[in-house]
Amino acid sequence: MQQAPVEATAPVLVQPNPINLRLNRMVTDRVGHLRRPPRGRGFHPSSLHRLCPVFHYYETTARDRLSVIPAESYQFMLTCADANTRKFSGALKLEFAVGDAIHQLVQYQLGAAGVLWGKWACASCGAKVGPSWMPRVTMQGVGDQPVYDGAPCVQCNGRNRRSKQSWIYLEPSIKDEKWGVNGKCDGDLRVTRKDVTYRCALEIKSINEYGWGEGKRKSWADIALAEGWTPPEGWVPEAPSKPLPKDEHVTQASIYAHLLGVPFVYFVYVNKNQVSKWKERMVPVDQAAVGKAVQTMTSANRGLELGQPPLEARLCPDIREDTARECPACELCWGKAPAANFWSDEEALRAP
């Protein structure tokens, strides 16, 4: 005799009163403890504004010695990864994920507008086209106005049209073997106004209300109310928000533009709380910032060639600085471990 199948049912938990399950804390804690994987070899332009040639020496050396002294090198790399992870809370990592989505949205819309040049991948099958403008077709819009939109992919018979963003922009790789630069630019922007065509390195930055204020910061209570979040207890920003574009952004984007061979950087700052709000800035390549970055990379590369840390180029002038004390290479760099009473210990002032 055949028995009827028994339905699997989840146990019913009875709660006397509704409670706050604190799902936000659950998610942010989990994301906050995920280690950030190290970047590949070379210099990423986003890190050059605050790159320490000495730390770069020790990190690169440990990476290269993994096959020779695996335990020691692995432990140092793990320490570096943990230090890098602690810089970014789980809440901030979630913000970065929102920023990634905004990047892709802006790139698609600029591609549909016909001003973003490069390689494109089908959102459905991954087939690649380009370098070119994004494949587009003319659609009939409101009031019979023609509107451009992503074209159907010939490889998958137009299945990509089921996605809101039917084509994914493949960001241009920016590499330079002489310096060791390895990064990706947000876009190769080409816009014609009247008889003039502007070609710029595109840099998209998503920012919250704190950065949007450009030095006119509201109180944290107002920002938290507008954004629907609560800052950690006792937490204050390191410094007031800065005018846009920020110096570190100009350095990063100027390196991209310099290596692309274009004269301008075009910044698009997108408000995370109101994505339709943009602040746009076109600035010439900052050759002074590029020169300073080249000097930093040259010092770091010379240290690796000579097989010794370039101590004369260390970023932190004093071991008592918070940046130095929190650095995984602090003891290697200064020859001593940071102590709790450094600010009152005159002996600690004498660097080796």
Residue frames as qw, qx, qy, qz and C-alpha x, y, z in Angstrom:
[[0.000, 0.891, 0.455, 0.000, 0.00, 0.00, 0.00],
 [0.446, 0.382, -0.009, 0.809, 1.48, 3.31, -1.08],
 [0.293, -0.646, -0.440, 0.551, 1.65, 5.98, 1.56],
 [0.213, 0.930, 0.211, 0.212, 0.78, 9.57, 0.80],
 [0.533, 0.354, -0.244, 0.729, 3.80, 11.91, 0.79],
 [0.434, -0.717, -0.395, 0.378, 4.36, 13.77, 4.02],
 [0.244, 0.866, 0.032, 0.435, 4.72, 17.52, 3.63],
 [0.590, -0.092, -0.348, 0.723, 7.77, 18.98, 5.32],
 [0.160, -0.902, -0.248, -0.314, 6.72, 21.86, 7.51],
 [0.314, 0.428, -0.433, 0.729, 8.92, 24.31, 9.35],
 [0.363, -0.441, -0.696, 0.434, 8.45, 24.49, 13.11],
 [0.102, -0.805, -0.279, -0.514, 6.15, 27.30, 14.16],
 [0.407, -0.065, -0.475, 0.777, 7.77, 29.60, 16.69],
 [0.227, -0.822, -0.474, -0.219, 5.31, 31.47, 18.82],
 [0.324, 0.140, -0.295, 0.888, 6.38, 34.84, 20.14],
 [0.118, -0.653, -0.644, 0.381, 4.28, 36.58, 22.75],
 [0.095, 0.894, 0.107, -0.425, 5.10, 40.03, 21.33],
 [0.683, 0.681, 0.003, 0.264, 6.64, 41.37, 18.11],
 [0.590, -0.635, 0.173, 0.467, 10.36, 42.06, 18.42],
 [0.346, 0.858, -0.329, -0.190, 13.06, 43.80, 16.43],
 [0.981, 0.024, 0.103, 0.161, 15.16, 41.01, 14.90],
 [0.250, -0.820, 0.364, 0.365, 18.07, 43.40, 14.23],
 [0.859, 0.364, 0.294, 0.208, 18.66, 42.10, 10.74],
 [0.314, 0.914, -0.184, 0.181, 20.73, 45.18, 9.95],
 [0.374, -0.733, 0.562, -0.080, 23.23, 44.31, 12.67],
 [0.868, -0.023, 0.494, 0.054, 23.29, 40.69, 11.50],
 [0.728, 0.628, 0.157, 0.223, 24.14, 41.73, 7.92],
 [0.162, 0.919, -0.280, 0.224, 26.61, 44.52, 8.69],
 [0.584, -0.605, 0.539, -0.038, 28.47, 42.38, 11.25],
 [0.880, 0.127, 0.428, 0.162, 28.81, 39.55, 8.75],
 [0.584, 0.759, 0.054, 0.282, 29.96, 41.85, 5.95],
 [0.133, -0.925, 0.315, -0.163, 32.29, 43.68, 8.31],
 [0.661, -0.492, 0.564, 0.050, 34.16, 40.48, 9.19],
 [0.870, 0.417, 0.213, 0.157, 34.69, 39.39, 5.59],
 [0.512, -0.473, 0.306, 0.648, 38.35, 39.88, 4.72],
 [0.461, 0.825, -0.075, -0.319, 39.02, 42.20, 1.83],
 [0.903, 0.124, 0.218, 0.348, 41.15, 40.29, -0.69],
 [0.337, -0.593, 0.255, 0.685, 44.46, 41.95, -1.57],
 [0.552, 0.764, -0.066, -0.327, 44.72, 43.69, -4.89],
 [0.912, 0.292, 0.064, 0.281, 46.94, 42.29, -7.61],
 [0.632, -0.251, 0.089, 0.728, 50.53, 43.30, -8.10],
 [0.279, 0.445, 0.285, 0.802, 51.32, 46.82, -9.10],
 [0.031, -0.215, -0.344, 0.914, 50.05, 50.25, -8.10],
 [0.075, 0.681, 0.706, 0.181, 46.34, 50.97, -8.24],
 [0.164, 0.468, 0.068, 0.866, 45.82, 54.71, -8.92],
 [0.496, -0.718, -0.274, -0.405, 43.25, 54.98, -6.12],
 [0.798, -0.508, -0.177, 0.270, 45.93, 54.11, -3.54],
 [0.632, 0.320, -0.068, 0.702, 48.69, 56.43, -4.76],
 [0.139, -0.823, -0.021, -0.550, 47.46, 59.47, -2.85],
 [0.551, -0.688, 0.364, -0.301, 48.46, 57.82, 0.44],
 [0.953, 0.149, -0.242, 0.105, 50.84, 55.07, -0.68],
 [0.449, -0.781, 0.431, 0.048, 53.80, 54.31, 1.61],
 [0.609, 0.565, -0.553, -0.070, 56.80, 52.95, -0.36],
 [0.080, -0.412, 0.846, -0.328, 58.08, 51.17, 2.78],
 [0.675, 0.074, 0.577, -0.453, 54.83, 49.30, 3.39],
 [0.783, 0.516, -0.155, -0.312, 54.68, 48.47, -0.34],
 [0.296, 0.570, -0.764, 0.064, 58.17, 46.98, -0.04],
 [0.280, -0.211, 0.860, -0.372, 57.25, 44.69, 2.86],
 [0.739, 0.278, 0.378, -0.484, 53.89, 43.66, 1.39],
 [0.706, 0.580, -0.325, -0.243, 55.34, 42.88, -2.05],
 [0.149, 0.515, -0.830, 0.150, 58.32, 41.06, -0.54],
 [0.494, -0.072, 0.756, -0.422, 56.03, 38.89, 1.59],
 [0.794, 0.425, 0.123, -0.417, 53.90, 38.09, -1.46],
 [0.574, 0.619, -0.526, -0.099, 57.01, 37.07, -3.44],
 [0.049, 0.433, -0.856, 0.278, 58.36, 34.92, -0.60],
 [0.796, -0.125, 0.208, -0.554, 55.20, 32.89, -0.08],
 [0.938, 0.218, -0.258, -0.077, 56.76, 29.90, -1.86],
 [0.493, 0.449, -0.587, 0.459, 60.08, 30.23, 0.03],
 [0.071, 0.002, -0.717, 0.693, 58.98, 31.07, 3.58],
 [0.289, -0.447, -0.658, -0.533, 55.24, 30.30, 3.41],
 [0.433, -0.607, -0.623, 0.236, 54.29, 30.45, 7.10],
 [0.307, -0.442, -0.161, 0.828, 55.99, 33.77, 7.87],
 [0.005, -0.008, -0.403, -0.915, 54.94, 35.43, 4.60],
 [0.291, -0.482, -0.737, -0.373, 51.37, 34.14, 4.83],
 [0.369, -0.615, -0.553, 0.425, 50.99, 35.46, 8.38],
 [0.169, -0.339, 0.021, 0.925, 52.18, 38.91, 7.34],
 [0.143, -0.173, -0.589, -0.777, 49.81, 38.95, 4.35],
 [0.353, -0.562, -0.746, -0.058, 46.98, 37.87, 6.66],
 [0.308, -0.538, -0.352, 0.701, 47.84, 40.70, 9.05],
 [0.032, -0.128, 0.296, 0.946, 47.74, 43.14, 6.14],
 [0.256, -0.359, -0.726, -0.527, 44.36, 41.81, 5.02],
 [0.365, -0.606, -0.658, 0.258, 42.94, 42.11, 8.55],
 [0.220, -0.433, -0.129, 0.865, 44.23, 45.68, 8.88],
 [0.082, -0.035, -0.491, -0.867, 42.72, 46.59, 5.53],
 [0.311, -0.476, -0.784, -0.249, 39.41, 44.99, 6.51],
 [0.324, -0.574, -0.545, 0.518, 39.20, 46.90, 9.80],
 [0.106, -0.140, 0.107, 0.979, 39.42, 50.21, 7.94],
 [0.394, -0.105, -0.427, -0.807, 35.98, 49.59, 6.48],
 [0.437, 0.025, 0.692, -0.574, 32.97, 48.74, 8.62],
 [0.290, 0.310, 0.893, 0.147, 30.22, 46.46, 7.38],
 [0.252, 0.803, 0.405, -0.358, 27.93, 49.46, 6.92],
 [0.058, 0.739, -0.358, -0.568, 30.54, 51.17, 4.75],
 [0.216, -0.138, 0.885, 0.390, 31.03, 48.04, 2.65],
 [0.322, 0.578, 0.747, -0.066, 27.29, 47.97, 1.98],
 [0.176, 0.856, 0.040, -0.484, 27.57, 51.58, 0.84],
 [0.108, -0.489, 0.682, 0.533, 30.34, 50.56, -1.54],
 [0.310, 0.232, 0.902, 0.190, 28.05, 47.88, -2.99],
 [0.280, 0.809, 0.439, -0.272, 25.39, 50.53, -3.60],
 [0.004, 0.778, -0.317, -0.542, 28.09, 52.64, -5.26],
 [0.274, -0.161, 0.845, 0.431, 28.98, 49.77, -7.60],
 [0.322, 0.563, 0.761, 0.031, 25.36, 49.53, -8.71],
 [0.146, 0.892, 0.132, -0.406, 25.24, 53.29, -9.30],
 [0.185, -0.531, 0.602, 0.567, 28.43, 53.07, -11.39],
 [0.290, 0.141, 0.883, 0.341, 26.89, 50.45, -13.65],
 [0.240, 0.758, 0.582, -0.171, 23.64, 52.39, -13.97],
 [0.048, 0.854, -0.111, -0.507, 25.41, 55.63, -14.96],
 [0.226, -0.359, 0.739, 0.524, 27.67, 53.83, -17.43],
 [0.327, 0.389, 0.841, 0.185, 24.68, 52.18, -19.11],
 [0.201, 0.860, 0.394, -0.256, 22.75, 55.43, -19.42],
 [0.037, -0.767, 0.352, 0.534, 25.77, 57.24, -20.87],
 [0.302, -0.101, 0.849, 0.422, 26.24, 54.33, -23.27],
 [0.305, 0.613, 0.729, 0.031, 22.62, 54.58, -24.37],
 [0.104, 0.912, 0.101, -0.383, 23.15, 58.32, -24.87],
 [0.782, 0.539, 0.093, 0.300, 26.05, 57.50, -27.21],
 [0.053, 0.924, -0.294, 0.239, 28.86, 59.26, -25.35],
 [0.607, -0.566, 0.556, -0.040, 30.75, 56.34, -23.73],
 [0.661, 0.553, -0.483, -0.156, 33.34, 54.53, -25.85],
 [0.260, -0.497, 0.810, -0.171, 34.79, 51.11, -25.13],
 [0.297, 0.025, -0.937, -0.185, 34.01, 47.41, -24.91],
 [0.626, -0.161, 0.175, -0.743, 30.58, 46.07, -24.00],
 [0.038, 0.049, -0.997, 0.035, 29.31, 42.70, -22.82],
 [0.525, -0.328, -0.530, -0.579, 25.82, 41.28, -23.30],
 [0.416, -0.390, 0.492, -0.658, 23.98, 41.16, -19.96],
 [0.918, -0.026, 0.104, -0.381, 22.58, 37.73, -20.84],
 [0.976, 0.170, -0.028, 0.132, 25.22, 35.65, -22.64],
 [0.566, -0.659, 0.241, 0.433, 28.35, 37.72, -22.04],
 [0.686, 0.451, 0.312, 0.478, 29.18, 38.15, -25.74],
 [0.324, -0.638, 0.017, 0.698, 31.60, 41.07, -26.18],
 [0.499, 0.732, 0.307, 0.347, 31.61, 43.84, -28.76],
 [0.085, -0.992, 0.085, 0.032, 33.86, 46.83, -29.35],
 [0.129, -0.424, -0.302, 0.844, 35.74, 48.98, -28.81],
 [0.018, -0.435, -0.577, -0.691, 32.75, 50.94, -30.04],
 [0.406, -0.236, 0.175, -0.865, 29.72, 52.82, -28.90],
 [0.425, 0.062, 0.822, -0.375, 27.17, 50.69, -27.08],
 [0.010, -0.226, -0.832, -0.507, 24.98, 48.73, -29.58],
 [0.237, 0.336, 0.421, -0.809, 21.77, 50.74, -29.77],
 [0.108, 0.461, 0.761, 0.443, 18.42, 50.86, -31.52],
 [0.164, -0.128, 0.021, -0.978, 15.97, 53.71, -31.91],
 [0.044, -0.435, -0.877, 0.197, 12.77, 53.29, -29.91],
 [0.142, -0.602, -0.370, -0.693, 9.54, 55.28, -30.12],
 [0.240, -0.139, -0.620, 0.734, 9.24, 57.34, -26.97],
 [0.054, 0.679, 0.579, -0.448, 6.63, 59.60, -25.40],
 [0.258, 0.807, 0.044, -0.529, 5.09, 61.96, -27.93],
 [0.850, 0.497, 0.129, 0.116, 6.58, 59.90, -30.76],
 [0.002, -0.893, 0.450, 0.031, 10.03, 61.22, -29.87],
 [0.850, 0.275, -0.432, 0.122, 12.87, 58.86, -30.92],
 [0.524, -0.725, 0.410, -0.179, 14.79, 57.44, -27.95],
 [0.518, 0.460, -0.720, 0.044, 17.92, 55.32, -28.05],
 [0.784, -0.431, 0.349, -0.279, 18.12, 52.09, -26.05],
 [0.342, -0.438, 0.815, 0.163, 20.29, 48.99, -25.94],
 [0.622, 0.316, -0.499, -0.513, 20.08, 46.82, -29.05],
 [0.962, -0.127, 0.151, -0.187, 19.22, 43.09, -28.95],
 [0.307, -0.570, 0.732, 0.214, 22.28, 40.84, -28.80],
 [0.697, 0.383, -0.438, -0.420, 22.66, 38.77, -31.98],
 [0.237, 0.312, -0.909, 0.142, 24.39, 35.94, -30.08],
 [0.070, 0.171, 0.893, -0.411, 21.48, 35.19, -27.74],
 [0.055, -0.495, -0.721, -0.482, 18.60, 36.36, -29.93],
 [0.167, -0.572, -0.079, -0.799, 17.91, 39.43, -27.84],
 [0.641, -0.499, -0.571, 0.118, 17.55, 37.82, -24.41],
 [0.400, -0.065, -0.302, 0.863, 19.60, 40.69, -23.04],
 [0.184, -0.405, -0.220, -0.868, 16.59, 42.96, -23.63],
 [0.622, -0.555, -0.540, -0.116, 14.93, 41.32, -20.62],
 [0.563, -0.342, -0.335, 0.674, 17.46, 43.10, -18.39],
 [0.022, -0.952, -0.215, 0.219, 17.05, 46.74, -17.42],
 [0.044, -0.810, 0.471, 0.347, 20.67, 47.22, -18.43],
 [0.936, 0.322, 0.103, -0.099, 21.02, 45.10, -21.55],
 [0.720, 0.494, -0.266, 0.408, 24.73, 45.86, -22.04],
 [0.663, -0.696, -0.022, 0.275, 27.47, 45.99, -19.40],
 [0.309, 0.896, -0.288, 0.134, 30.34, 48.42, -19.87],
 [0.905, -0.130, -0.111, 0.390, 33.78, 46.82, -19.55],
 [0.202, -0.956, 0.096, 0.188, 35.91, 49.46, -17.91],
 [0.624, 0.687, -0.319, 0.193, 39.14, 50.27, -19.79],
 [0.853, -0.362, -0.066, 0.369, 42.24, 48.68, -18.23],
 [0.133, 0.945, -0.248, 0.167, 44.94, 51.22, -17.45],
 [0.906, -0.287, 0.103, 0.295, 48.36, 49.60, -17.28],
 [0.293, 0.882, -0.350, 0.113, 51.89, 50.89, -17.45],
 [0.941, -0.052, -0.226, 0.248, 54.76, 48.40, -17.16],
 [0.411, 0.513, -0.316, 0.684, 57.39, 51.09, -16.54],
 [0.276, -0.486, 0.359, -0.747, 55.71, 52.34, -13.38],
 [0.138, -0.087, -0.963, 0.214, 53.75, 49.22, -12.53],
 [0.431, 0.095, 0.222, -0.870, 50.33, 50.92, -12.65],
 [0.154, -0.175, -0.939, -0.253, 47.41, 48.52, -12.82],
 [0.231, 0.335, 0.553, -0.727, 43.83, 49.77, -12.61],
 [0.185, 0.501, 0.759, 0.372, 40.56, 50.41, -14.40],
 [0.062, 0.041, -0.006, -0.997, 39.09, 53.72, -15.48],
 [0.396, 0.406, 0.644, -0.513, 35.35, 54.34, -15.14],
 [0.596, 0.640, 0.485, 0.001, 35.06, 55.28, -18.78],
 [0.347, -0.057, 0.388, 0.852, 36.33, 56.87, -21.98],
 [0.217, 0.749, 0.491, -0.390, 33.93, 59.80, -22.35],
 [0.267, 0.020, 0.472, 0.840, 33.55, 61.46, -25.76],
 [0.161, 0.755, 0.562, -0.296, 31.01, 64.28, -26.03],
 [0.313, 0.262, 0.362, 0.838, 30.58, 66.73, -28.94],
 [0.009, 0.778, 0.428, -0.459, 29.22, 70.19, -28.24],
 [0.349, 0.858, -0.093, -0.365, 28.75, 72.28, -31.38],
 [0.715, 0.612, -0.334, 0.039, 32.02, 71.82, -33.28],
 [0.010, -0.627, 0.704, -0.334, 34.15, 70.75, -30.32],
 [0.878, -0.158, -0.440, -0.103, 34.60, 67.14, -29.16],
 [0.314, -0.688, 0.530, -0.384, 35.65, 66.69, -25.56],
 [0.835, 0.025, -0.548, 0.039, 37.43, 63.46, -24.70],
 [0.309, -0.652, 0.457, -0.519, 37.83, 62.89, -20.97],
 [0.342, 0.020, -0.910, 0.236, 38.66, 60.17, -18.49],
 [0.566, -0.523, -0.257, -0.583, 35.34, 59.59, -16.75],
 [0.235, 0.079, -0.804, 0.540, 35.35, 59.19, -12.97],
 [0.552, -0.514, -0.399, -0.522, 32.09, 58.30, -11.22],
 [0.180, 0.102, -0.734, 0.647, 31.86, 58.76, -7.46],
 [0.492, -0.599, -0.522, -0.355, 28.79, 57.98, -5.36],
 [0.202, 0.185, -0.531, 0.802, 28.70, 59.96, -2.13],
 [0.267, -0.614, -0.727, 0.150, 26.36, 60.36, 0.82],
 [0.085, -0.941, -0.264, -0.196, 24.97, 63.56, 2.31],
 [0.584, -0.687, 0.090, 0.423, 28.15, 64.11, 4.30],
 [0.515, -0.112, 0.438, 0.728, 30.30, 64.37, 1.18],
 [0.233, 0.677, 0.558, 0.419, 27.56, 66.10, -0.81],
 [0.227, -0.917, -0.262, 0.200, 27.73, 69.11, 1.52],
 [0.603, 0.516, -0.044, 0.607, 31.24, 70.12, 0.35],
 [0.317, 0.138, -0.389, 0.854, 32.25, 71.64, 3.67],
 [0.408, -0.277, 0.060, -0.868, 28.69, 72.71, 4.58],
 [0.353, -0.085, -0.930, 0.055, 28.03, 69.63, 6.68],
 [0.597, -0.524, -0.172, -0.583, 24.74, 69.25, 8.51],
 [0.456, -0.470, 0.639, -0.403, 24.56, 67.78, 11.99],
 [0.084, 0.141, -0.982, -0.097, 24.86, 64.00, 12.26],
 [0.348, 0.332, 0.736, -0.477, 21.31, 63.86, 13.59],
 [0.513, 0.595, -0.006, -0.619, 20.00, 65.54, 10.41],
 [0.321, 0.455, -0.753, -0.351, 22.09, 63.31, 8.14],
 [0.097, -0.008, 0.983, -0.159, 21.05, 60.17, 9.99],
 [0.455, 0.444, 0.525, -0.565, 17.39, 61.19, 9.77],
 [0.504, 0.604, -0.257, -0.561, 17.67, 61.85, 6.03],
 [0.378, 0.421, -0.799, -0.204, 19.56, 58.63, 5.29],
 [0.883, -0.232, -0.146, -0.381, 17.77, 56.36, 7.72],
 [0.799, 0.086, -0.490, 0.337, 20.86, 55.19, 9.62],
 [0.539, -0.840, 0.032, -0.054, 22.48, 55.67, 13.00],
 [0.395, 0.673, -0.549, 0.298, 26.20, 56.45, 13.39],
 [0.729, -0.171, -0.584, 0.313, 28.07, 54.25, 15.91],
 [0.458, -0.865, -0.198, 0.059, 28.11, 55.69, 19.40],
 [0.486, -0.720, 0.204, 0.451, 30.83, 58.28, 19.83],
 [0.650, 0.188, 0.463, 0.572, 31.75, 58.21, 16.15],
 [0.145, 0.879, 0.025, -0.453, 32.77, 61.47, 14.47],
 [0.772, 0.606, 0.030, 0.192, 34.25, 62.01, 11.00],
 [0.730, -0.144, -0.003, 0.668, 38.00, 62.48, 10.69],
 [0.167, -0.217, 0.103, 0.956, 37.56, 65.87, 9.05],
 [0.459, 0.553, 0.270, -0.640, 34.82, 68.03, 7.58],
 [0.731, 0.466, 0.472, 0.160, 33.66, 67.12, 4.10],
 [0.358, -0.373, 0.349, 0.782, 35.87, 68.52, 1.34],
 [0.457, 0.618, -0.086, -0.633, 35.07, 70.52, -1.78],
 [0.803, 0.231, 0.534, 0.125, 34.59, 68.44, -4.92],
 [0.920, 0.056, -0.386, 0.017, 36.53, 67.03, -6.61],
 [0.696, -0.687, 0.194, 0.078, 38.61, 65.80, -3.68],
 [0.026, 0.784, -0.594, -0.177, 42.40, 65.83, -3.96],
 [0.475, -0.225, 0.849, 0.057, 42.69, 62.05, -3.78],
 [0.672, 0.526, 0.510, -0.109, 40.12, 61.71, -6.56],
 [0.365, 0.888, -0.196, -0.199, 42.02, 64.19, -8.74],
 [0.209, -0.598, 0.759, 0.151, 45.25, 62.23, -8.26],
 [0.601, 0.094, 0.794, -0.013, 43.61, 58.93, -9.17],
 [0.601, 0.690, 0.390, -0.101, 41.76, 60.25, -12.22],
 [0.166, 0.888, -0.336, -0.265, 44.71, 62.35, -13.44],
 [0.348, -0.389, 0.826, 0.212, 46.83, 59.19, -13.67],
 [0.599, 0.403, 0.692, -0.012, 44.07, 57.52, -15.70],
 [0.426, 0.878, 0.131, -0.176, 43.78, 60.51, -18.04],
 [0.091, -0.782, 0.546, 0.287, 47.58, 60.86, -18.37],
 [0.401, -0.190, 0.871, 0.212, 47.95, 57.23, -19.40],
 [0.539, 0.582, 0.607, -0.050, 44.92, 57.46, -21.72],
 [0.378, 0.050, 0.349, 0.856, 46.52, 60.48, -23.37],
 [0.041, -0.762, -0.514, -0.391, 43.55, 62.80, -22.79],
 [0.211, 0.399, -0.236, 0.860, 43.70, 66.34, -21.35],
 [0.433, -0.392, 0.139, -0.800, 40.65, 66.33, -19.08],
 [0.111, -0.161, -0.943, 0.269, 38.99, 64.42, -16.27],
 [0.442, -0.351, -0.252, -0.786, 35.22, 64.53, -16.00],
 [0.012, -0.017, -0.856, 0.516, 33.85, 63.85, -12.52],
 [0.537, -0.391, -0.430, -0.611, 30.30, 62.73, -11.93],
 [0.016, -0.083, 0.777, -0.623, 29.36, 62.77, -8.24],
 [0.496, -0.350, -0.614, -0.504, 26.07, 60.97, -7.60],
 [0.393, -0.357, 0.460, -0.711, 24.05, 61.45, -4.43],
 [0.152, -0.008, -0.988, 0.025, 23.33, 57.99, -3.00],
 [0.186, 0.376, 0.708, -0.569, 20.12, 59.22, -1.44],
 [0.515, 0.714, 0.233, -0.413, 18.78, 60.90, -4.58],
 [0.670, -0.050, 0.551, 0.495, 20.45, 59.24, -7.56],
 [0.421, 0.762, 0.382, 0.309, 19.03, 61.80, -9.99],
 [0.162, -0.976, 0.109, 0.093, 21.14, 64.45, -8.25],
 [0.838, 0.168, 0.035, 0.519, 24.57, 64.81, -9.88],
 [0.137, -0.917, 0.178, 0.330, 27.42, 67.24, -9.46],
 [0.841, 0.399, 0.164, 0.327, 29.64, 67.44, -12.52],
 [0.230, -0.870, 0.272, 0.340, 33.15, 68.87, -12.74],
 [0.831, 0.472, -0.004, 0.293, 35.52, 68.96, -15.71],
 [0.374, -0.855, 0.287, 0.213, 39.12, 69.55, -14.62],
 [0.563, 0.673, -0.480, 0.001, 42.43, 69.44, -16.52],
 [0.897, -0.058, -0.354, 0.259, 44.92, 66.71, -15.67],
 [0.407, -0.888, 0.211, -0.038, 46.84, 67.66, -12.53],
 [0.736, 0.492, -0.396, 0.245, 50.40, 67.16, -13.72],
 [0.091, -0.616, 0.590, -0.514, 51.79, 68.02, -10.28],
 [0.793, -0.235, 0.398, -0.396, 49.74, 65.20, -8.73],
 [0.940, 0.322, -0.112, -0.003, 50.89, 62.83, -11.48],
 [0.420, 0.648, -0.509, 0.380, 54.51, 63.84, -10.85],
 [0.395, -0.514, 0.575, -0.498, 54.18, 63.25, -7.10],
 [0.936, -0.017, 0.230, -0.267, 52.62, 59.82, -7.73],
 [0.803, 0.498, -0.289, 0.151, 55.45, 58.94, -10.12],
 [0.081, 0.656, -0.597, 0.455, 57.98, 59.95, -7.48],
 [0.684, -0.331, 0.482, -0.436, 56.26, 57.69, -4.93],
 [0.969, 0.209, 0.071, -0.111, 56.18, 54.74, -7.35],
 [0.568, 0.650, -0.434, 0.258, 59.82, 55.33, -8.28],
 [0.221, -0.583, 0.638, -0.452, 60.88, 55.19, -4.60],
 [0.843, -0.123, 0.399, -0.339, 58.87, 52.00, -4.07],
 [0.906, 0.413, -0.090, 0.009, 60.29, 50.33, -7.18],
 [0.320, 0.704, -0.545, 0.323, 63.85, 51.34, -6.31],
 [0.506, -0.476, 0.597, -0.402, 63.48, 49.76, -2.88],
 [0.943, 0.095, 0.265, -0.175, 62.40, 46.48, -4.47],
 [0.726, 0.616, -0.268, 0.148, 65.30, 46.60, -6.94],
 [0.125, 0.662, -0.604, 0.426, 67.85, 47.22, -4.17],
 [0.690, -0.193, -0.694, 0.068, 66.27, 44.67, -1.85],
 [0.308, -0.213, -0.559, 0.740, 65.89, 47.07, 1.06],
 [0.012, -0.812, -0.578, 0.074, 63.03, 49.22, 2.34],
 [0.304, 0.509, 0.079, 0.802, 63.22, 52.87, 1.18],
 [0.380, -0.577, -0.563, 0.454, 63.02, 54.28, 4.71],
 [0.168, -0.208, 0.018, 0.963, 63.76, 57.81, 3.50],
 [0.276, -0.155, -0.476, -0.821, 60.42, 57.74, 1.64],
 [0.139, -0.361, -0.888, 0.247, 58.22, 56.39, 4.48],
 [0.146, -0.653, -0.470, -0.575, 54.80, 57.99, 4.60],
 [0.551, -0.790, -0.267, -0.029, 54.65, 58.47, 8.39],
 [0.292, 0.719, -0.369, 0.511, 57.20, 60.95, 9.76],
 [0.245, -0.455, 0.618, -0.592, 56.72, 59.76, 13.34],
 [0.312, -0.059, -0.948, 0.004, 56.08, 56.32, 14.86],
 [0.095, 0.260, 0.672, -0.687, 53.63, 57.91, 17.27],
 [0.429, 0.141, -0.252, -0.856, 51.22, 58.80, 14.47],
 [0.744, 0.094, 0.493, -0.441, 48.05, 56.69, 14.42],
 [0.773, 0.532, -0.231, -0.258, 48.71, 55.74, 10.79],
 [0.316, 0.547, -0.761, 0.149, 52.12, 54.33, 11.76],
 [0.357, -0.252, 0.769, -0.465, 50.90, 52.54, 14.86],
 [0.784, 0.233, 0.381, -0.432, 48.11, 50.80, 12.96],
 [0.571, 0.596, -0.488, -0.283, 50.36, 49.77, 10.06],
 [0.994, -0.109, 0.022, -0.019, 51.12, 46.01, 9.90],
 [0.774, 0.352, -0.183, 0.494, 54.73, 46.87, 8.96],
 [0.238, -0.933, 0.095, -0.252, 55.23, 49.35, 11.85],
 [0.734, -0.581, 0.321, 0.145, 57.74, 47.22, 13.79],
 [0.805, 0.205, 0.309, 0.463, 59.61, 46.26, 10.62],
 [0.326, 0.816, 0.131, 0.459, 59.76, 49.88, 9.49],
 [0.198, -0.881, 0.201, -0.380, 60.79, 51.50, 12.80],
 [0.487, 0.331, -0.725, 0.358, 62.69, 48.63, 14.38],
 [0.035, 0.012, 0.747, -0.664, 60.45, 48.61, 17.47],
 [0.134, -0.547, -0.810, -0.165, 56.85, 47.81, 18.34],
 [0.150, -0.582, -0.069, -0.796, 54.58, 50.78, 19.05],
 [0.285, -0.194, -0.756, 0.556, 54.12, 51.38, 22.77],
 [0.151, -0.767, -0.621, -0.061, 51.11, 52.79, 24.58],
 [0.313, -0.849, -0.155, 0.396, 53.00, 55.75, 26.10],
 [0.644, 0.292, 0.244, 0.663, 54.84, 56.97, 23.01],
 [0.089, 0.851, 0.182, 0.484, 53.64, 60.55, 23.40],
 [0.444, -0.870, 0.170, -0.132, 55.41, 60.83, 26.76],
 [0.877, -0.240, 0.266, 0.319, 58.42, 58.63, 25.97],
 [0.126, 0.885, -0.316, -0.318, 61.31, 60.78, 24.73],
 [0.426, -0.344, 0.787, 0.283, 63.35, 57.67, 23.93],
 [0.598, 0.437, 0.670, 0.045, 60.73, 56.68, 21.34],
 [0.311, 0.894, 0.004, -0.322, 61.42, 59.89, 19.41],
 [0.126, -0.642, 0.664, 0.361, 64.81, 58.59, 18.31],
 [0.892, 0.373, 0.009, -0.255, 64.12, 56.75, 15.08],
 [0.803, -0.229, 0.429, 0.346, 66.66, 54.05, 14.10]]
